[in-house]
Amino acid sequence: PVLPFTAPAKSNISAEKAATYAKASNGLVELAVTWSERIDNAKDFEKIQILNAYNVARDQLCARAGLQGGIAEFDWITNVAMKNSDNWGVLEKAGFKVK
């Protein structure tokens, strides 16, 4: 299950969380490739249903990768934690290039 995500008070993440984020990130890229063809080939009236299912799939993928807050937690790491220079070391060890 995907749990409700509440952003923590501090934006520091652990090495384990960075590795989990990397795993989810890789999975989301693969998922996007698979679903983009499905969305592109859909008739207009089907696109909304497919996009809704895609959003559910993204949420579930993140939770299965270990981000219990689903895509909301993934987005928080992307938009908040990655900007915190204290996290750059663990993110680089997880395979990301950060500045």
Secondary structure as GFF3:
##gff-version 3
##sequence-region A 1 99
A	DSSP	alpha_helix	15	41	.	.	.	ID=ss1
A	DSSP	alpha_helix	44	65	.	.	.	ID=ss2
A	DSSP	alpha_helix	70	79	.	.	.	ID=ss3
A	DSSP	three_ten_helix	81	83	.	.	.	ID=ss4
A	DSSP	three_ten_helix	85	87	.	.	.	ID=ss5
A	DSSP	alpha_helix	88	93	.	.	.	ID=ss6
###
